[in-house]
């Protein structure tokens, strides 16, 4: 638990932490521990995939309709096709029910999108989700305790979220379909470039003193996107006094190789100007769905 100890020391000394959530950690029910991390102000900012943004809410409103598939490694293509025909979208050993989850959110979020456009307003993807949750229009449909939803905790705290590549999520696809049909304009949704511009403003203001630590859960764009703000500010904006990330920790079971950027060891990030030669670096090569809750539990004193 060196990583957890290092983070706790950093926090106690006034440091902040960015947590990046890759893949589908929400469907792995990370909210059971992550929501409390947010409520206790142990997380300053989150970067996550569009899947994580929406799947926490899907679990909130459709949990009892989920189908568990413990033998998922043994499924045949025919088995997978039958799940599709039943409207069950599989994420490892868990199937998300399309009607109860996707469509339930769609019915409510589309109205919020259209109201924003009518009023000439533009928001980031996570801000629309915050509006949805804070309106409590779906509260009657909750199937789990809201305290176990990290998105509810984040919305109530109004914690900043970066959601790069949101367009490839289910809600992103749905938004695009409304734009194609001419019912919405793409400009109503703020873009990934605007996310980077926002982060470029946030980072210098929050990296003074003990700085901002980087805790990456899994690989992919959720981590790759925000970590680049440091070299961008230093190299492209010529802000030569910008501090590096104060530490870097990644949980990953990705094999290190030339074809696996997510499996790149932390030292490689030195050459890209993301980490300093003296930056404390940790890598936990294991299943993030097991390790992340253990680290959060240690930090929370559970």
C-alpha positions in Angstrom: 0.0 0.0 0.0 2.9 2.4 -0.7 0.8 4.2 -3.2 -2.0 4.7 -0.7 0.4 5.9 2.0 2.1 8.3 -0.4 -1.3 9.8 -1.4 -2.5 10.1 2.2 0.7 12.0 3.1 0.3 14.2 0.1 -3.3 15.0 1.1 -2.4 15.8 4.7 0.2 18.2 3.5 -2.3 20.1 1.5 -1.9 18.4 -1.9 -4.6 17.6 -4.3 -5.3 14.5 -6.5 -6.7 13.9 -9.9 -8.3 10.4 -10.4 -8.7 9.0 -13.9 -11.2 6.2 -14.4 -10.7 4.1 -17.5 -13.0 1.5 -19.1 -16.1 0.6 -17.2 -15.2 1.0 -13.6 -18.7 2.4 -12.8 -20.2 -0.9 -13.9 -17.7 -2.6 -11.6 -19.5 -0.6 -8.9 -16.5 1.6 -7.9 -19.1 4.0 -6.5 -19.3 1.9 -3.4 -16.0 3.3 -2.3 -15.3 6.2 -4.7 -18.4 8.1 -3.7 -17.2 8.4 -0.1 -13.7 9.5 -1.4 -15.5 12.4 -3.1 -17.7 13.2 -0.1 -14.6 13.4 2.1 -12.8 15.8 -0.3 -10.0 13.3 -1.0 -10.4 13.9 -4.8 -10.0 17.3 -6.4 -10.8 16.5 -10.0 -11.8 13.5 -12.1 -11.0 12.4 -15.6 -13.1 9.6 -16.9 -14.5 7.9 -20.0 -18.0 8.7 -21.3 -18.8 5.1 -20.3 -18.0 5.7 -16.7 -19.9 9.0 -16.7 -23.2 7.4 -17.8 -22.8 3.8 -16.5 -22.8 5.0 -12.8 -26.2 6.6 -13.5 -27.4 3.5 -15.3 -26.5 1.3 -12.3 -28.4 3.9 -10.2 -31.7 3.5 -12.1 -31.5 0.0 -13.5 -29.5 -2.1 -11.0 -32.1 -4.8 -10.4 -32.5 -5.4 -14.2 -28.8 -6.1 -14.7 -27.9 -9.7 -15.7 -24.7 -11.3 -14.2 -22.8 -13.6 -16.4 -20.1 -15.3 -14.2 -19.1 -17.7 -17.1 -18.5 -14.9 -19.5 -15.2 -16.4 -20.7 -17.1 -19.4 -22.0 -19.7 -17.5 -24.1 -20.0 -18.4 -27.8 -20.8 -15.9 -30.5 -24.3 -17.4 -30.5 -24.6 -16.7 -26.7 -23.5 -13.1 -27.3 -26.1 -12.7 -30.1 -28.8 -13.9 -27.8 -27.8 -11.3 -25.2 -28.1 -8.6 -27.9 -31.5 -9.8 -29.0 -32.6 -9.5 -25.3 -31.3 -5.9 -25.2 -28.5 -6.8 -22.8 -25.2 -5.1 -23.5 -22.3 -7.0 -21.9 -19.5 -5.4 -19.9 -17.2 -8.3 -18.8 -19.5 -10.3 -16.4 -22.3 -7.8 -16.3 -25.0 -7.0 -18.8 -26.6 -3.6 -18.9 -30.3 -3.7 -19.9 -30.9 -1.3 -22.8 -34.5 -0.3 -22.1 -34.3 0.1 -18.4 -30.9 1.9 -18.4 -30.0 3.6 -21.7 -33.5 4.6 -22.7 -34.5 5.8 -19.3 -31.6 8.2 -19.2 -32.2 9.2 -22.9 -35.8 10.2 -22.2 -34.7 12.7 -19.6 -31.4 14.0 -20.9 -32.7 14.9 -24.3 -35.1 17.4 -22.8 -32.2 19.0 -20.9 -30.1 19.1 -24.1 -32.9 20.8 -26.1 -33.7 23.2 -23.3 -30.1 24.4 -23.3 -30.1 24.8 -27.0 -33.4 26.8 -26.9 -31.8 29.1 -24.3 -28.6 29.5 -26.3 -26.6 27.7 -23.6 -23.7 25.3 -24.0 -22.3 22.8 -21.4 -19.8 20.0 -21.0 -21.1 16.4 -21.1 -20.6 16.0 -17.3 -22.4 19.3 -16.7 -25.5 18.0 -18.5 -25.3 14.9 -16.3 -25.1 17.0 -13.2 -28.2 18.9 -14.3 -30.0 15.6 -14.7 -29.0 14.3 -11.3 -29.6 17.6 -9.4 -33.0 18.0 -11.0 -34.0 14.7 -9.2 -36.3 13.9 -12.1 -35.1 10.3 -12.0 -35.0 9.9 -8.2 -38.2 7.9 -8.1 -36.4 5.3 -10.3 -33.3 4.8 -8.1 -32.7 1.1 -7.4 -29.6 1.5 -5.2 -28.8 3.8 -2.3 -27.8 7.1 -3.9 -24.8 7.3 -1.5 -23.3 4.5 -3.6 -23.3 6.6 -6.7 -20.1 8.5 -7.3 -21.8 10.7 -9.9 -24.4 11.8 -7.3 -21.6 12.6 -4.9 -19.7 14.5 -7.6 -22.8 16.4 -8.7 -23.6 17.4 -5.1 -20.0 18.6 -4.6 -19.9 20.1 -8.1 -16.4 18.5 -8.5 -14.8 19.2 -11.8 -14.8 16.4 -14.3 -12.8 16.0 -17.6 -14.5 13.6 -20.0 -12.3 13.2 -23.1 -13.7 11.2 -26.1 -17.2 11.4 -24.7 -18.5 11.1 -28.3 -17.9 7.3 -28.3 -20.2 6.7 -25.3 -23.8 5.6 -25.6 -25.1 9.1 -24.7 -22.5 10.6 -27.1 -23.8 8.4 -29.9 -27.4 9.4 -29.0 -26.5 13.1 -29.0 -24.9 12.6 -32.5 -28.0 10.9 -33.8 -30.1 13.9 -32.8 -27.6 16.2 -34.5 -27.8 14.1 -37.7 -31.6 14.3 -37.6 -31.4 18.1 -37.2 -33.0 18.2 -33.8 -29.8 19.4 -32.0 -26.7 21.4 -32.9 -23.3 19.9 -32.2 -22.2 23.3 -30.7 -24.7 22.8 -27.8 -22.2 20.3 -26.4 -18.8 21.7 -25.4 -15.9 19.9 -27.0 -12.8 18.0 -26.0 -10.6 20.9 -27.0 -12.6 23.1 -24.6 -12.0 20.5 -21.9 -8.3 20.8 -22.5 -8.5 24.6 -22.4 -10.5 24.5 -19.2 -7.9 22.1 -17.6 -5.1 24.4 -18.8 -6.7 27.1 -16.7 -7.4 24.9 -13.7 -4.0 23.2 -13.4 -1.8 26.3 -12.8 -4.3 27.6 -10.2 -4.3 24.3 -8.3 -0.7 23.1 -8.6 0.9 25.6 -6.3 2.3 24.4 -3.0 2.2 20.6 -2.8 0.8 20.3 -6.3 -1.6 17.8 -7.9 -1.0 14.1 -7.8 -2.1 11.7 -10.5 -3.9 8.5 -9.7 -4.7 6.5 -12.9 -7.1 3.6 -12.7 -6.6 1.5 -15.9 -5.2 3.0 -19.1 -6.6 4.7 -22.1 -7.8 8.2 -22.9 -9.0 9.0 -19.4 -5.4 9.1 -18.2 -3.6 10.0 -21.4 -5.7 13.2 -22.0 -5.2 15.1 -18.7 -1.6 14.1 -18.0 -0.7 16.0 -21.3 -1.7 19.3 -19.9 1.7 19.8 -18.2 3.9 19.4 -21.3 1.3 21.4 -23.3 1.6 24.3 -20.9 5.4 24.0 -20.6 6.2 23.5 -24.3 3.4 25.1 -26.3 2.4 27.9 -23.9 6.0 28.4 -22.8 5.0 28.5 -19.1 8.4 27.3 -17.9 7.6 27.6 -14.3 4.7 25.1 -14.5 5.2 22.3 -12.0 5.1 18.6 -12.9 2.5 16.3 -11.5 3.5 15.8 -7.9 3.3 12.0 -8.1 2.0 9.3 -10.5 0.3 6.0 -9.6 -1.3 3.7 -12.1 -3.2 0.4 -11.6 -3.0 -1.6 -14.8 -2.9 -5.2 -16.0 -1.9 -4.1 -19.5 1.2 -5.7 -20.9 4.1 -3.3 -21.5 4.8 -3.3 -25.2 5.2 -1.0 -28.2 1.5 -1.6 -29.0 0.3 -0.8 -25.6 0.4 2.8 -24.6 -1.7 2.1 -21.6 1.0 -0.3 -20.5 3.9 2.2 -20.7 5.9 2.3 -17.5 5.9 5.6 -15.6 9.5 6.4 -16.5 8.6 6.7 -20.2 6.5 9.7 -19.2 9.7 11.6 -18.2 10.7 11.8 -21.9 7.4 13.4 -22.8 7.7 16.1 -20.1 4.8 14.7 -18.1 6.8 13.6 -15.0 10.0 14.8 -13.5 13.0 12.6 -12.9 12.3 12.8 -9.1 8.5 12.4 -9.3 7.4 9.5 -7.0 6.1 6.8 -9.3 4.1 3.7 -8.5 2.6 1.0 -10.8 0.4 -1.7 -9.5 0.1 -4.5 -12.0 -3.2 -6.1 -11.1 -7.0 -5.9 -11.6 -8.1 -2.4 -11.0 -11.6 -3.5 -9.9 -10.0 -5.2 -6.9 -7.0 -2.9 -6.2 -8.7 0.6 -6.5 -11.4 -0.2 -3.8 -8.7 -1.6 -1.5 -6.6 1.6 -1.8 -9.7 3.8 -1.3 -10.7 1.7 1.8 -7.2 2.2 3.2 -7.3 5.9 2.7 -10.8 6.1 4.2 -9.8 4.0 7.2 -12.4 1.3 6.6 
